[in-house]
Amino acid sequence: MVKNDERMLAALMYVLSFFVPILGPLIIWLIKRDESSFIDYHGKEYFNFFISYTVYMFISGLLTIILIGFVAMAVLGIMMFVFTIIAAIKAYEGNDYQFPLIFRLIK
């Protein structure tokens, strides 16, 4: 069973990602990953999500040359926003959440 403070910190990682996408979640994850497997899971999942969608945004940026990149960037931005909110809610509920369409580099 996941403790209240673990759930809150895992959800806080996702909420902080709206304001400080790397630093906020990284600090929480590095401090608490050894103490909590729940926070460790969500930290790894968030950074895999961040890396994957950064790559997708870069590719979309290159595709702006042929105009399809503008649509792809808009869709990716909406997906990132929605998936981050879903992940924060799932973390606060004490559940694991796997982001769709990511490659898991951090295991």
N, CA, C and O atoms as CSV, one atom per row, in Angstrom:
chain,resi,resn,atom,element,x,y,z
A,1,MET,N,N,0.849,-1.185,0.000
A,1,MET,CA,C,0.000,0.000,0.000
A,1,MET,C,C,0.895,1.249,0.000
A,1,MET,O,O,1.897,1.314,0.712
A,2,VAL,N,N,0.518,2.204,-0.790
A,2,VAL,CA,C,1.309,3.427,-0.962
A,2,VAL,C,C,0.903,4.450,0.093
A,2,VAL,O,O,-0.282,4.675,0.340
A,3,LYS,N,N,1.913,5.064,0.709
A,3,LYS,CA,C,1.637,6.074,1.736
A,3,LYS,C,C,1.150,7.377,1.105
A,3,LYS,O,O,1.365,7.641,-0.078
A,4,ASN,N,N,0.490,8.177,1.933
A,4,ASN,CA,C,-0.055,9.461,1.482
A,4,ASN,C,C,1.021,10.400,0.947
A,4,ASN,O,O,0.844,11.016,-0.104
A,5,ASP,N,N,2.138,10.511,1.670
A,5,ASP,CA,C,3.184,11.439,1.224
A,5,ASP,C,C,3.841,10.973,-0.074
A,5,ASP,O,O,4.269,11.803,-0.876
A,6,GLU,N,N,3.926,9.656,-0.295
A,6,GLU,CA,C,4.473,9.150,-1.549
A,6,GLU,C,C,3.549,9.497,-2.713
A,6,GLU,O,O,4.005,9.909,-3.781
A,7,ARG,N,N,2.263,9.328,-2.496
A,7,ARG,CA,C,1.291,9.677,-3.542
A,7,ARG,C,C,1.358,11.166,-3.863
A,7,ARG,O,O,1.337,11.561,-5.029
A,8,MET,N,N,1.438,11.980,-2.829
A,8,MET,CA,C,1.474,13.427,-3.016
A,8,MET,C,C,2.745,13.853,-3.762
A,8,MET,O,O,2.676,14.688,-4.664
A,9,LEU,N,N,3.886,13.297,-3.402
A,9,LEU,CA,C,5.134,13.662,-4.067
A,9,LEU,C,C,5.161,13.186,-5.519
A,9,LEU,O,O,5.674,13.889,-6.390
A,10,ALA,N,N,4.615,11.999,-5.786
A,10,ALA,CA,C,4.561,11.507,-7.165
A,10,ALA,C,C,3.669,12.412,-8.011
A,10,ALA,O,O,4.021,12.750,-9.141
A,11,ALA,N,N,2.523,12.805,-7.471
A,11,ALA,CA,C,1.630,13.717,-8.196
A,11,ALA,C,C,2.284,15.083,-8.360
A,11,ALA,O,O,2.120,15.733,-9.393
A,12,LEU,N,N,3.027,15.520,-7.342
A,12,LEU,CA,C,3.699,16.813,-7.401
A,12,LEU,C,C,4.760,16.848,-8.505
A,12,LEU,O,O,4.993,17.895,-9.109
A,13,MET,N,N,5.400,15.710,-8.766
A,13,MET,CA,C,6.375,15.664,-9.862
A,13,MET,C,C,5.717,16.055,-11.178
A,13,MET,O,O,6.284,16.814,-11.964
A,14,TYR,N,N,4.522,15.533,-11.411
A,14,TYR,CA,C,3.825,15.835,-12.662
A,14,TYR,C,C,3.326,17.278,-12.693
A,14,TYR,O,O,3.394,17.935,-13.732
A,15,VAL,N,N,2.835,17.764,-11.585
A,15,VAL,CA,C,2.337,19.142,-11.539
A,15,VAL,C,C,3.489,20.129,-11.719
A,15,VAL,O,O,3.356,21.117,-12.440
A,16,LEU,N,N,4.607,19.862,-11.071
A,16,LEU,CA,C,5.777,20.740,-11.225
A,16,LEU,C,C,6.307,20.744,-12.648
A,16,LEU,O,O,6.930,21.714,-13.081
A,17,SER,N,N,6.062,19.664,-13.376
A,17,SER,CA,C,6.581,19.586,-14.739
A,17,SER,C,C,5.969,20.641,-15.653
A,17,SER,O,O,6.541,20.948,-16.699
A,18,PHE,N,N,4.819,21.203,-15.282
A,18,PHE,CA,C,4.237,22.286,-16.074
A,18,PHE,C,C,5.051,23.573,-15.936
A,18,PHE,O,O,5.065,24.398,-16.850
A,19,PHE,N,N,5.723,23.747,-14.810
A,19,PHE,CA,C,6.443,24.995,-14.526
A,19,PHE,C,C,7.949,24.864,-14.704
A,19,PHE,O,O,8.592,25.746,-15.274
A,20,VAL,N,N,8.504,23.775,-14.223
A,20,VAL,CA,C,9.938,23.498,-14.372
A,20,VAL,C,C,10.076,22.046,-14.829
A,20,VAL,O,O,10.226,21.150,-13.998
A,21,PRO,N,N,10.026,21.804,-16.133
A,21,PRO,CA,C,9.907,20.450,-16.665
A,21,PRO,C,C,11.012,19.474,-16.287
A,21,PRO,O,O,10.759,18.271,-16.216
A,22,ILE,N,N,12.205,19.942,-16.048
A,22,ILE,CA,C,13.280,19.017,-15.712
A,22,ILE,C,C,13.634,19.107,-14.233
A,22,ILE,O,O,13.691,18.086,-13.547
A,23,LEU,N,N,13.867,20.289,-13.750
A,23,LEU,CA,C,14.416,20.478,-12.407
A,23,LEU,C,C,13.481,20.014,-11.292
A,23,LEU,O,O,13.921,19.310,-10.382
A,24,GLY,N,N,12.223,20.385,-11.339
A,24,GLY,CA,C,11.280,20.030,-10.271
A,24,GLY,C,C,11.140,18.531,-10.093
A,24,GLY,O,O,11.393,18.021,-9.001
A,25,PRO,N,N,10.738,17.799,-11.147
A,25,PRO,CA,C,10.620,16.350,-11.012
A,25,PRO,C,C,11.944,15.662,-10.690
A,25,PRO,O,O,11.973,14.673,-9.957
A,26,LEU,N,N,13.041,16.187,-11.242
A,26,LEU,CA,C,14.347,15.571,-11.001
A,26,LEU,C,C,14.737,15.652,-9.527
A,26,LEU,O,O,15.248,14.682,-8.969
A,27,ILE,N,N,14.505,16.778,-8.906
A,27,ILE,CA,C,14.857,16.931,-7.486
A,27,ILE,C,C,14.068,15.945,-6.624
A,27,ILE,O,O,14.637,15.254,-5.780
A,28,ILE,N,N,12.762,15.888,-6.844
A,28,ILE,CA,C,11.930,14.965,-6.054
A,28,ILE,C,C,12.364,13.524,-6.301
A,28,ILE,O,O,12.504,12.740,-5.362
A,29,TRP,N,N,12.576,13.184,-7.566
A,29,TRP,CA,C,12.932,11.810,-7.893
A,29,TRP,C,C,14.286,11.416,-7.297
A,29,TRP,O,O,14.417,10.326,-6.742
A,30,LEU,N,N,15.288,12.282,-7.403
A,30,LEU,CA,C,16.618,11.947,-6.893
A,30,LEU,C,C,16.641,11.839,-5.374
A,30,LEU,O,O,17.371,11.015,-4.824
A,31,ILE,N,N,15.853,12.659,-4.692
A,31,ILE,CA,C,15.840,12.625,-3.234
A,31,ILE,C,C,15.086,11.414,-2.702
A,31,ILE,O,O,15.503,10.804,-1.717
A,32,LYS,N,N,13.976,11.061,-3.350
A,32,LYS,CA,C,13.084,10.044,-2.787
A,32,LYS,C,C,13.106,8.684,-3.474
A,32,LYS,O,O,12.424,7.767,-3.017
A,33,ARG,N,N,13.863,8.521,-4.554
A,33,ARG,CA,C,13.794,7.265,-5.298
A,33,ARG,C,C,14.291,6.054,-4.511
A,33,ARG,O,O,13.814,4.941,-4.731
A,34,ASP,N,N,15.239,6.253,-3.601
A,34,ASP,CA,C,15.739,5.140,-2.802
A,34,ASP,C,C,14.790,4.766,-1.674
A,34,ASP,O,O,14.799,3.629,-1.202
A,35,GLU,N,N,13.980,5.708,-1.247
A,35,GLU,CA,C,13.055,5.479,-0.141
A,35,GLU,C,C,11.730,4.885,-0.593
A,35,GLU,O,O,11.060,4.208,0.188
A,36,SER,N,N,11.342,5.125,-1.833
A,36,SER,CA,C,10.021,4.732,-2.291
A,36,SER,C,C,10.069,4.177,-3.711
A,36,SER,O,O,10.486,4.866,-4.642
A,37,SER,N,N,9.643,2.939,-3.866
A,37,SER,CA,C,9.598,2.357,-5.215
A,37,SER,C,C,8.495,3.015,-6.049
A,37,SER,O,O,8.594,3.049,-7.275
A,38,PHE,N,N,7.455,3.534,-5.408
A,38,PHE,CA,C,6.369,4.215,-6.102
A,38,PHE,C,C,6.867,5.509,-6.745
A,38,PHE,O,O,6.572,5.781,-7.908
A,39,ILE,N,N,7.613,6.294,-5.996
A,39,ILE,CA,C,8.178,7.535,-6.527
A,39,ILE,C,C,9.237,7.212,-7.583
A,39,ILE,O,O,9.343,7.911,-8.590
A,40,ASP,N,N,10.011,6.167,-7.358
A,40,ASP,CA,C,11.010,5.761,-8.340
A,40,ASP,C,C,10.336,5.384,-9.661
A,40,ASP,O,O,10.808,5.776,-10.728
A,41,TYR,N,N,9.244,4.632,-9.599
A,41,TYR,CA,C,8.516,4.250,-10.804
A,41,TYR,C,C,8.013,5.478,-11.559
A,41,TYR,O,O,8.210,5.595,-12.769
A,42,HIS,N,N,7.367,6.387,-10.843
A,42,HIS,CA,C,6.808,7.570,-11.501
A,42,HIS,C,C,7.894,8.511,-12.014
A,42,HIS,O,O,7.704,9.170,-13.036
A,43,GLY,N,N,9.019,8.582,-11.326
A,43,GLY,CA,C,10.134,9.391,-11.817
A,43,GLY,C,C,10.687,8.845,-13.123
A,43,GLY,O,O,10.928,9.599,-14.066
A,44,LYS,N,N,10.888,7.535,-13.176
A,44,LYS,CA,C,11.377,6.908,-14.409
A,44,LYS,C,C,10.366,7.086,-15.531
A,44,LYS,O,O,10.731,7.405,-16.663
A,45,GLU,N,N,9.112,6.879,-15.216
A,45,GLU,CA,C,8.062,7.003,-16.231
A,45,GLU,C,C,7.995,8.436,-16.764
A,45,GLU,O,O,7.853,8.648,-17.968
A,46,TYR,N,N,8.097,9.413,-15.869
A,46,TYR,CA,C,8.050,10.814,-16.308
A,46,TYR,C,C,9.223,11.143,-17.224
A,46,TYR,O,O,9.031,11.764,-18.270
A,47,PHE,N,N,10.428,10.739,-16.850
A,47,PHE,CA,C,11.585,11.104,-17.668
A,47,PHE,C,C,11.618,10.340,-18.990
A,47,PHE,O,O,12.109,10.865,-19.989
A,48,ASN,N,N,11.106,9.117,-19.012
A,48,ASN,CA,C,10.943,8.431,-20.295
A,48,ASN,C,C,9.945,9.178,-21.174
A,48,ASN,O,O,10.158,9.322,-22.378
A,49,PHE,N,N,8.868,9.647,-20.576
A,49,PHE,CA,C,7.858,10.449,-21.276
A,49,PHE,C,C,8.480,11.742,-21.802
A,49,PHE,O,O,8.271,12.116,-22.956
A,50,PHE,N,N,9.236,12.410,-20.957
A,50,PHE,CA,C,9.856,13.676,-21.332
A,50,PHE,C,C,10.830,13.496,-22.501
A,50,PHE,O,O,10.808,14.273,-23.455
A,51,ILE,N,N,11.672,12.485,-22.423
A,51,ILE,CA,C,12.642,12.226,-23.485
A,51,ILE,C,C,11.924,11.885,-24.791
A,51,ILE,O,O,12.255,12.420,-25.849
A,52,SER,N,N,10.948,10.998,-24.705
A,52,SER,CA,C,10.231,10.565,-25.908
A,52,SER,C,C,9.529,11.721,-26.595
A,52,SER,O,O,9.650,11.899,-27.807
A,53,TYR,N,N,8.798,12.504,-25.823
A,53,TYR,CA,C,8.037,13.591,-26.437
A,53,TYR,C,C,8.920,14.761,-26.860
A,53,TYR,O,O,8.527,15.542,-27.727
A,54,THR,N,N,10.094,14.896,-26.270
A,54,THR,CA,C,11.055,15.883,-26.751
A,54,THR,C,C,11.562,15.478,-28.134
A,54,THR,O,O,11.716,16.317,-29.021
A,55,VAL,N,N,11.816,14.194,-28.304
A,55,VAL,CA,C,12.231,13.695,-29.616
A,55,VAL,C,C,11.113,13.905,-30.636
A,55,VAL,O,O,11.367,14.343,-31.758
A,56,TYR,N,N,9.882,13.595,-30.248
A,56,TYR,CA,C,8.741,13.797,-31.155
A,56,TYR,C,C,8.585,15.272,-31.538
A,56,TYR,O,O,8.298,15.588,-32.693
A,57,MET,N,N,8.772,16.161,-30.582
A,57,MET,CA,C,8.668,17.594,-30.871
A,57,MET,C,C,9.791,18.051,-31.803
A,57,MET,O,O,9.566,18.874,-32.690
A,58,PHE,N,N,10.983,17.524,-31.605
A,58,PHE,CA,C,12.107,17.867,-32.481
A,58,PHE,C,C,11.813,17.434,-33.913
A,58,PHE,O,O,12.033,18.193,-34.857
A,59,ILE,N,N,11.316,16.216,-34.065
A,59,ILE,CA,C,10.968,15.720,-35.399
A,59,ILE,C,C,9.853,16.571,-36.009
A,59,ILE,O,O,9.884,16.887,-37.198
A,60,SER,N,N,8.873,16.936,-35.188
A,60,SER,CA,C,7.793,17.802,-35.682
A,60,SER,C,C,8.333,19.154,-36.108
A,60,SER,O,O,7.875,19.730,-37.094
A,61,GLY,N,N,9.309,19.660,-35.362
A,61,GLY,CA,C,9.942,20.923,-35.727
A,61,GLY,C,C,10.613,20.836,-37.076
A,61,GLY,O,O,10.540,21.774,-37.870
A,62,LEU,N,N,11.268,19.716,-37.345
A,62,LEU,CA,C,11.877,19.524,-38.661
A,62,LEU,C,C,10.814,19.417,-39.744
A,62,LEU,O,O,11.034,19.859,-40.872
A,63,LEU,N,N,9.674,18.841,-39.418
A,63,LEU,CA,C,8.609,18.663,-40.403
A,63,LEU,C,C,7.825,19.941,-40.683
A,63,LEU,O,O,6.952,19.954,-41.551
A,64,THR,N,N,8.127,21.014,-39.956
A,64,THR,CA,C,7.446,22.275,-40.255
A,64,THR,C,C,7.828,22.794,-41.634
A,64,THR,O,O,7.134,23.634,-42.207
A,65,ILE,N,N,8.918,22.295,-42.151
A,65,ILE,CA,C,9.344,22.673,-43.499
A,65,ILE,C,C,8.263,22.292,-44.522
A,65,ILE,O,O,8.023,23.016,-45.488
A,66,ILE,N,N,7.624,21.149,-44.290
A,66,ILE,CA,C,6.568,20.731,-45.220
A,66,ILE,C,C,5.178,20.931,-44.610
A,66,ILE,O,O,4.212,20.302,-45.040
A,67,LEU,N,N,5.083,21.795,-43.623
A,67,LEU,CA,C,3.847,22.261,-42.994
A,67,LEU,C,C,3.112,21.245,-42.130
A,67,LEU,O,O,2.283,21.650,-41.314
A,68,ILE,N,N,3.369,19.963,-42.264
A,68,ILE,CA,C,2.683,18.987,-41.421
A,68,ILE,C,C,3.185,19.066,-39.979
A,68,ILE,O,O,2.490,18.648,-39.053
A,69,GLY,N,N,4.370,19.593,-39.795
A,69,GLY,CA,C,4.951,19.718,-38.460
A,69,GLY,C,C,4.150,20.626,-37.546
A,69,GLY,O,O,4.113,20.402,-36.337
A,70,PHE,N,N,3.508,21.646,-38.098
A,70,PHE,CA,C,2.702,22.544,-37.269
A,70,PHE,C,C,1.527,21.798,-36.648
A,70,PHE,O,O,1.206,21.994,-35.476
A,71,VAL,N,N,0.903,20.961,-37.424
A,71,VAL,CA,C,-0.220,20.154,-36.915
A,71,VAL,C,C,0.288,19.144,-35.895
A,71,VAL,O,O,-0.318,18.959,-34.839
A,72,ALA,N,N,1.398,18.495,-36.213
A,72,ALA,CA,C,1.966,17.502,-35.306
A,72,ALA,C,C,2.367,18.135,-33.973
A,72,ALA,O,O,2.160,17.535,-32.918
A,73,MET,N,N,2.935,19.333,-34.011
A,73,MET,CA,C,3.327,20.013,-32.770
A,73,MET,C,C,2.105,20.363,-31.924
A,73,MET,O,O,2.139,20.239,-30.700
A,74,ALA,N,N,1.041,20.794,-32.566
A,74,ALA,CA,C,-0.179,21.124,-31.832
A,74,ALA,C,C,-0.765,19.875,-31.180
A,74,ALA,O,O,-1.152,19.901,-30.012
A,75,VAL,N,N,-0.828,18.793,-31.932
A,75,VAL,CA,C,-1.364,17.535,-31.397
A,75,VAL,C,C,-0.484,17.027,-30.262
A,75,VAL,O,O,-1.003,16.597,-29.233
A,76,LEU,N,N,0.817,17.067,-30.424
A,76,LEU,CA,C,1.735,16.621,-29.373
A,76,LEU,C,C,1.603,17.474,-28.116
A,76,LEU,O,O,1.640,16.945,-27.005
A,77,GLY,N,N,1.451,18.771,-28.275
A,77,GLY,CA,C,1.279,19.649,-27.118
A,77,GLY,C,C,0.028,19.298,-26.322
A,77,GLY,O,O,0.055,19.260,-25.092
A,78,ILE,N,N,-1.059,19.043,-27.028
A,78,ILE,CA,C,-2.302,18.644,-26.350
A,78,ILE,C,C,-2.125,17.297,-25.664
A,78,ILE,O,O,-2.555,17.109,-24.526
A,79,MET,N,N,-1.491,16.361,-26.364
A,79,MET,CA,C,-1.260,15.036,-25.769
A,79,MET,C,C,-0.401,15.135,-24.513
A,79,MET,O,O,-0.692,14.484,-23.509
A,80,MET,N,N,0.645,15.939,-24.563
A,80,MET,CA,C,1.520,16.088,-23.401
A,80,MET,C,C,0.749,16.655,-22.214
A,80,MET,O,O,0.898,16.179,-21.088
A,81,PHE,N,N,-0.063,17.654,-22.459
A,81,PHE,CA,C,-0.855,18.277,-21.403
A,81,PHE,C,C,-1.833,17.276,-20.786
A,81,PHE,O,O,-1.902,17.143,-19.564
A,82,VAL,N,N,-2.580,16.583,-21.622
A,82,VAL,CA,C,-3.596,15.638,-21.138
A,82,VAL,C,C,-2.951,14.460,-20.419
A,82,VAL,O,O,-3.404,14.076,-19.341
A,83,PHE,N,N,-1.897,13.880,-20.998
A,83,PHE,CA,C,-1.249,12.727,-20.378
A,83,PHE,C,C,-0.611,13.087,-19.039
A,83,PHE,O,O,-0.601,12.269,-18.119
A,84,THR,N,N,-0.085,14.291,-18.921
A,84,THR,CA,C,0.511,14.720,-17.652
A,84,THR,C,C,-0.562,14.861,-16.574
A,84,THR,O,O,-0.335,14.478,-15.427
A,85,ILE,N,N,-1.706,15.397,-16.922
A,85,ILE,CA,C,-2.801,15.520,-15.955
A,85,ILE,C,C,-3.302,14.141,-15.537
A,85,ILE,O,O,-3.534,13.899,-14.352
A,86,ILE,N,N,-3.468,13.241,-16.495
A,86,ILE,CA,C,-3.907,11.879,-16.170
A,86,ILE,C,C,-2.899,11.202,-15.244
A,86,ILE,O,O,-3.288,10.552,-14.274
A,87,ALA,N,N,-1.614,11.352,-15.537
A,87,ALA,CA,C,-0.568,10.740,-14.710
A,87,ALA,C,C,-0.582,11.303,-13.295
A,87,ALA,O,O,-0.406,10.557,-12.332
A,88,ALA,N,N,-0.788,12.608,-13.158
A,88,ALA,CA,C,-0.843,13.222,-11.825
A,88,ALA,C,C,-2.028,12.675,-11.036
A,88,ALA,O,O,-1.899,12.391,-9.845
A,89,ILE,N,N,-3.168,12.526,-11.680
A,89,ILE,CA,C,-4.355,11.988,-11.005
A,89,ILE,C,C,-4.130,10.537,-10.599
A,89,ILE,O,O,-4.446,10.148,-9.474
A,90,LYS,N,N,-3.588,9.739,-11.507
A,90,LYS,CA,C,-3.312,8.324,-11.199
A,90,LYS,C,C,-2.308,8.198,-10.065
A,90,LYS,O,O,-2.465,7.347,-9.190
A,91,ALA,N,N,-1.275,9.037,-10.070
A,91,ALA,CA,C,-0.273,8.992,-8.995
A,91,ALA,C,C,-0.904,9.372,-7.661
A,91,ALA,O,O,-0.613,8.757,-6.635
A,92,TYR,N,N,-1.760,10.374,-7.675
A,92,TYR,CA,C,-2.418,10.797,-6.431
A,92,TYR,C,C,-3.353,9.710,-5.912
A,92,TYR,O,O,-3.541,9.577,-4.702
A,93,GLU,N,N,-3.935,8.937,-6.815
A,93,GLU,CA,C,-4.802,7.825,-6.411
A,93,GLU,C,C,-4.002,6.625,-5.934
A,93,GLU,O,O,-4.565,5.694,-5.357
A,94,GLY,N,N,-2.699,6.634,-6.168
A,94,GLY,CA,C,-1.848,5.528,-5.739
A,94,GLY,C,C,-1.687,4.446,-6.790
A,94,GLY,O,O,-1.275,3.328,-6.481
A,95,ASN,N,N,-2.012,4.779,-8.037
A,95,ASN,CA,C,-1.921,3.816,-9.134
A,95,ASN,C,C,-0.724,4.106,-10.023
A,95,ASN,O,O,-0.241,5.235,-10.101
A,96,ASP,N,N,-0.257,3.052,-10.696
A,96,ASP,CA,C,0.785,3.228,-11.700
A,96,ASP,C,C,0.129,3.695,-12.988
A,96,ASP,O,O,-1.031,3.379,-13.253
A,97,TYR,N,N,0.870,4.441,-13.780
A,97,TYR,CA,C,0.369,4.899,-15.069
A,97,TYR,C,C,1.483,4.792,-16.088
A,97,TYR,O,O,2.596,5.262,-15.856
A,98,GLN,N,N,1.181,4.174,-17.217
A,98,GLN,CA,C,2.152,4.085,-18.296
A,98,GLN,C,C,1.706,5.015,-19.417
A,98,GLN,O,O,0.602,4.895,-19.949
A,99,PHE,N,N,2.582,5.934,-19.755
A,99,PHE,CA,C,2.293,6.862,-20.848
A,99,PHE,C,C,2.246,6.103,-22.169
A,99,PHE,O,O,3.062,5.212,-22.401
A,100,PRO,N,N,1.306,6.447,-23.027
A,100,PRO,CA,C,1.309,5.821,-24.357
A,100,PRO,C,C,2.370,6.446,-25.254
A,100,PRO,O,O,2.751,7.604,-25.083
A,101,LEU,N,N,2.832,5.664,-26.201
A,101,LEU,CA,C,3.749,6.115,-27.249
A,101,LEU,C,C,5.123,6.572,-26.741
A,101,LEU,O,O,5.715,7.496,-27.299
A,102,ILE,N,N,5.623,5.931,-25.693
A,102,ILE,CA,C,6.967,6.322,-25.240
A,102,ILE,C,C,7.909,5.129,-25.381
A,102,ILE,O,O,7.488,3.972,-25.366
A,103,PHE,N,N,9.181,5.442,-25.515
A,103,PHE,CA,C,10.185,4.396,-25.456
A,103,PHE,C,C,10.836,4.489,-24.091
A,103,PHE,O,O,11.199,5.573,-23.633
A,104,ARG,N,N,10.979,3.358,-23.454
A,104,ARG,CA,C,11.477,3.324,-22.088
A,104,ARG,C,C,12.999,3.137,-22.087
A,104,ARG,O,O,13.504,2.022,-22.214
A,105,LEU,N,N,13.701,4.235,-21.943
A,105,LEU,CA,C,15.150,4.206,-21.905
A,105,LEU,C,C,15.669,4.022,-20.482
A,105,LEU,O,O,16.700,3.384,-20.268
A,106,ILE,N,N,14.954,4.579,-19.519
A,106,ILE,CA,C,15.338,4.471,-18.113
A,106,ILE,C,C,14.528,3.329,-17.512
A,106,ILE,O,O,13.298,3.376,-17.471
A,107,LYS,N,N,15.229,2.314,-17.051
A,107,LYS,CA,C,14.519,1.144,-16.522
A,107,LYS,C,C,14.733,0.986,-15.053
A,107,LYS,O,O,14.205,0.052,-14.449
